[in-house]
Every structure is written in C-alpha cells, then in structure tokens.
Amino acid sequence: MVNKLIISNVLHRPIRTAVSVLAVAIEVGMVILVVGLCHGLVKDSAERNVEGVGADIMVQPANASLFIGLSQAPMPIKIGDRLAELPRVLAVAPTFVLMTSVQSLNLIFGIDQASYDRVSGGFTYHAGGPLQAPYDILVDDIYAQAHHSKVGQTINLLNHDFRIAGIVEHGKGARMFIPLATANELYGVQNKASLFYIKCTDPAYTDQTVEHIRTLLPDSTIRPVKEYMQLMTSNNIPGLNYFITAMIGIAVGIGFLVIFLSMYTTITERTREIGILKSLGASKMYIISAILRESVLLTVVGIIAGFIGSMIMRKVLIELFPTLPVQLTWDWRLYAACLALIGSIVGSFYPALRAAQLDPVDALSYE
C-alpha cells in the first residue's frame, strides 16, 4: 500500500520529481567525472611518460617534481656516458622535456633517437619514419587524430615550424618528440638533459643499479620505475586530493539541498493528506518511512541517470578532446552512489520528522 502511495505521489508532480532526479544525477555525475578526470590524468602521465618508455630507472635533478616537465634543472648529457659504464646497464637515454600550451597542455620530449630506441624498443610507425632533420617532429597517433595531422605537414610549436616526420603508436613517452639538440637550442642550453631513462640488462638488477647510481650521483633524484608508479596517485600529489575533496563536497551539497527542499515542499503540499493518514491511524514511523522511501526512490533513479550521464559525457569529452584521459572506475561509482544516498536520507529526515509531528486536526484544517 505505502509503495503504491509513494509512486503515485512521485508521478503526480512530474516537474518536482524531474528536478530532484536531475540534481542527484548532477551530483553523482560530477563526482564520477571529476575523480575520473583527475585519476585519468595522473595515471596516463605515469604510464605513458615513464612506464611506457620501457626503462627500469629514472635519474632526475635533485628535488625533482613527480610531474615530468615541471622541474627544469638540466643535467649535463655527459652524465649519461658515466651511467652507461655502470655494470648491468644496457642502455641510457638522455631526454630533455619541454612543455607547450598551444591548443592543449602537452609535453615534448627532446630525444637522441638511437639511445631512446634502445631503451624503449623503438617506435611503431603508423606513417612516415624517424627523425632526420633538426626541425623534424614525431607525433603519436592520438595527437594526430585530435589535430588531423599528416606526415609532411608543418606545425608551429614554441614559435618554430616543425615538419611531421612520422606518426607513431602512443604510449612510449610524450605525444611529441623532437631531436635532443633542437630541444636544447629552444631552451637556450647545450648538451643538457632533463632526465635519463635507464634500462638494465635484467629488471632483477634494478635495485643494485639504483645503489650504484646513488653512489655516483648522490645529489640526484633516482627512482625505480615501479616505485614512481606507486607514488603517482592523487594522495601523493600536493593539492590534487584537496581539489577532489572540494569538488565532491560541492556536488554532495547540491544534492543535499535539492532533496531537502524537495521533501520540505512535499510536506507543505501534502499537509492535508498527512492529516488524513494520521486520522486513519497512521503512526509516526509510517509517515517517516513513507517520506524516506520516496526520497530513496528519487535518489536511486538519479543515481542511475548519473551513471548513464557520466558515460555519455566521457564519450563526448573523448570525442572533443582525444588526448584527455577520463578513467571511470566502479569503486568511485559506488562511492558516489553511497554519498548520494546518505545525502538524500539526511536531507529528507527533518521534513519527514516534521510531517510525523503534525497534529491531525491542524493538518486537516490546513488550506
């Protein structure tokens, strides 16, 4: 009986119901997308710029940022020769990192392609070939798709024109690669590297090699790639966790306020109906239960709408910005759903309690 009453009440006021469902959907979708975008950016940066290169160890300047490209304290390239002489080191790839904000924020790797190929195993070419001229550039297939790039086309980066020499499979570092000497020239230095990727003869020797490097370069930042991947989480990146928490708080606040106002308005609109129920013997718990059930029903529909909306928005974002990673995970979907349910129950509890405390005589005389 009470379920039929709740469904009838929901359908009787379609606009209010639609607004409540939309508010919950926005709350859930906002939580999922904000977290998905932040985690996607962090994971993509770690997997592509570090793990995807195929190295076992990274050597950076002292106090280097976790984000490659934010620390510009170039080291002499000749350090790479000393690193290559260490036992169990198979290859060393000096890399100079530049950042560009043209159209979107992207990293450009200045590489010595021969050594970079030895560390990474070489690029897979979709079109074109390797770097040859000083102002040649390689772009990955995702960048090419996003910008409709073709081999032989000229693109302007860092106030210089580059000819696209090849389009390569994504995942082996930055989305753009230029010769190391050209990157040095653009930055105004000579024979410098932002970091060194090191590949061991066997990954089992990584820890031993790290100790040798720390003895050789005590002031540098030396990280095994596995350790770096563990560090690249939102909890270890200053400010990102606070940003996520703030966005979640805003989303939950929106859902809470709309549910509260919706349920409070419902009590005002149904004062006479509640009076009739109480005069027929409905208990306080019956009234509270009916209001809370209606709130939960609206929230569940809103959660489902939020899930669908977040997936649609992800596809739209990827279509508009192919280089923008959005990672939707089931654990955060569940977390967003729980937040929405808790917020709706808390938001509707006071209106439900107020409805249960109405005097039947006053309620029946309410106009």
N, C-alpha and C positions, 0 to 999 in steps of 0.2 A: 504493500500500500504506500509506504513512505517513498519508495523508489519511483513509483508512478507519479506521485505528487511532485517530486524533485524534477523529473524530466518534463512534466507539464509546465512547471514554473520557468524552467530554462527556455523552453520553446516559446513561451508566452511573451517573452521580452527579448526578441532576437538581436536588437541593436546592443543592448546592455551585455548580452551573452557574447556577442561577437567582439566587443571591446575588451571584455575580460579575457577571452581566449587569446586575442591578439597581444595583450600586454604580457601574458605568460609566455607566449611564443617568442616575443621580442626578448624577454628575459633569458629564456633558455638558449635561443639562437645567439644572442650576444655573448653569453658565457662560452659557448662551444666555439664560436668563430674567433673571439679574442685569444682564447687559450690555444686554439688550433693554429692561429697565425703566428703567435709568439714561439710556440714549441716548434712549429714547422720551420721558421727562420733559423732558429738555433740548431736544430737537427740537420737541416740542409747545409748550413755553413760548416758544421763539423764533418759531416760525411763527405761532402764534395771537396772542400778546400784542404782537408787533412787526410781522412781515411781513404778517400777515393784516389789520392795520388799514388798510394801503394807503398809509402815509406813506413819504416818502423820507428823512426825517431825524428823529432823536430828540434833544431837548435835556433834560438832566437836571442835578441839582445837582452840584457838584464832588465828585470821587471816588465817584461813584455805583456801586453794585454792578451786575454783569452781570444779576443776577436782579432783575427789576422787583418792587418791593414790599418788598425787604429794606432799602432806603435810604429813610428818611423825613426829608427835609430840604426841606420845601415851599418853592417859589419863588412870588413874587407873580404873580398872574394877569395883572397889567398888562404883564408882560414879553411876553405873547402879542400885545398890541397893537403893541409895538415890532417884534416879529418879523414881524407881518403887513405892516408898512410896507416891509420889505426888498424889493428887486427880485426878480422871478421866484418869489415866494412866493404860492401860490394860496390856501392855507388853513392855519390854525393851530388845533389842538385841545388846549386845556389839559385835563389828566387828573389826577385825584387817585386814588392807588392805596391801597386798604385790603386787609387780609388777615384772613380768618376761618378758624377751625379747627373750626367746627361740622360734625359728621358727616365732613367731609374738609377738607383744606387747599385753600382757594380764594382767588383774588384777586377783589376787587370794584373795578370802575372807576367813579369818580365823573366824570361827563362833562357837558359842555354839549352837548346832543344836536344842536343845529343845526350847530355847528362840527365835531363829531365825524362827522356825516353828510357834511359837505363833504369831509373828509379821506378817509373810508372808502368813500364812495359810497352810504352808507345801509344800514340793516339789511334783511334779507329776513325778513318775519314769517311764522311758521307759524301763529300765532294772536295775537289781541289787537292792540295798537298801541303808539305811542310813549309815552315818559314824559310825564306831565302834572302829577301831584300830587307834593309834596315826598317822600312816602314810597312812591312807585311804584318798581318794580324790573323790569328786563328780565332774563330768564334764557335761556341758549341751549338748543337742542333736546336736547343730550346731558345737560345738568344736569336738564332737565325729565324726561327718560326715566329717569335714575338715581333721582330723588326723586319720581317720579309727580306732577309739578307741573302745575297747570292755571291758565289765566288767571282772575284774580279770587281765587285762593287767597291766604291770608296766610301768610307765612313769617317766622320770627324770626331776625334776624341782628344781631349786635353789640348785643344787648339792646333791639332795636327791632323792631316789626312792620312788614313791608313787604307791599304788595299787588302781586301779579304782574300787571303791565300788559300784557306781551307775551312771547311765546316766539319767539326769533329763531334764524336759521341760525347754527351755530357757526363759529368761525374768524376773527371780527373783533374780537379782543381777549380780555378776560376772559370768564368764563362768566356773570357777573352785572354789571349796570350800574344805577347809581342817579344821581340828579341831583347835579351838582358841589357845589351849595350844601349839600345834605344830607350829603355826604361830609365837607365842611369842618366842618360842625356836629358830626358824630360824632367827629371828631378834635380838636375844640376850637380851630379856627383859622377865619380869614375870608379869602376871596379868595386862596386858595393853590392851587398845583398841584404834583404830584409830578414831572410831566414834561410836555413839549409835543411833540405829533406835528405834523410839518410836511410839507405836500405842495407840491412845486414845480410851476410851470406846465408843466415838461417834466423828466423824470428826468435828462436830459443836463446840466441846470444844477445838479445836486446838489452837486458839488464846489465850484463857485463860491459857492453859497449857504452851504455849510458855512464857507467862509473869511469871508464877511460876518458870519455869526453869531459866529464866534470873535473877530472884532474888536469886535463889540457886547457879547458876554458872555465875556470872557477867562477867567473863573474857573469857567465851567460845563463840563459834560461833553457834547460834541457828537459824535454818532455817525451816519454814514450807515447806513441800514438794512442795506445789503449788507455793510458792514463788521461790523455787530453780528451778523449771521447767521454770518459766518465765525468770530467769536470764540466763539459759543455751541457749543463742543464740550467733551467731557469733559477734554481736555488743558488747557483754559484755565480750568476751574472748580476752585478750590482744594479739595483733599481728595477730590473725586469719583474721580479717577483712582487714588488710593491705595486707596479703598474697593473699586473694581472689581478691582484687583490682589490685594487681600487675599481677596476672595471667590473669585476664580479659584484662588488658592493653596490655600485650604481645600478647594475642590472637587477639584483635582488630587491633593491629599494623600489624600483619601478614596479615590479610585480607585486610587492607587498602593498604599496599604496593603492594600486588599482583594485586589487582584490578586497582590500579594506573598504574602499569607497563603494565598490560594487555591492558587497554584502551589507554595508551600513544603509545604502539606498534601498536595498531589498527589504530590510526590516521596516523602513519607513513606509514603503509602498504596500507592505503586506500586514500592517498593524491589525486591521480588522480580521484578516484571515487567521492570524495568530491567535487573536482573541476568540474566534470561533473554535479553533483547535483546542484551546485551553478550556473553554466552556464544555467541550465534549469529553474532557478528561485527559487530554494530552499532558504528559508530565514535562518538567523542565528538561530532563535528559532527552526526551523525544524531540523537543524543539531544537535543542543544541545539536543533536545528531543530524536532524534534517538540514540545518544551515551548513554544518561542516561537510556533510555529504555532497551538497550542491557545490560547495567551494572546491572540494576534491575533484568532482566530475569536471568542472570548468578547467581546473589545473591540468588534469590528465589529457584532456583534448588539446589544451595549449601546449603541453609538452610534446605531444605527437606532431602538432603543427610546427613547433620549434625545431624538432629533428628534421622534418622534411624541408623546412625553410633553410636550415643551415647547409644541407646538402645541395640545395638549389643555388644558394649564394656561393658555395665553394666552386661549383661548376662555372658560375658567372665570372667569379674572380679569376679563375684559371684561364677562362676564355679571353678575358680582357687583359690579364697580366700573366702570361705563361711562366714568367720567371719567379712568380710569387708563390712560395710553398705554403699550403694550408693543410695541416695534419689534424684530421678529426679522429679522436680516439674514443672507444666505448667507455673507458673509465671516467673521462670528463663528461660524456653524455649522461652517465649515471649520476655523477656528482651534480650536474646542472639540474637534472630531474629532481633529485633529493632537495636541493636548495629551493626549487620552485614549490615543491610540496610543503616543505617546512614553512616557507614564507606565506603560502596561502592559508595554511591552518592557523598560524599565528595571526595573520591579518583578519581572518574571519571569526576568531574566537571571541573577541569583545562584542561584535554585533550579535553573535549567537547567544552570548550570555545576557546581553541587553534584551533580546527577544524573549528569552526564557523567564525574565523577571517582570515582564509586562503584566499588569493587572487585567484579568479578563474583562471586567466591567468597563475600565478605561479604554481598553483596546476596541471593544465593541462599539463604543460611542465615538471613536476616532473618525474624523472626516478627512 
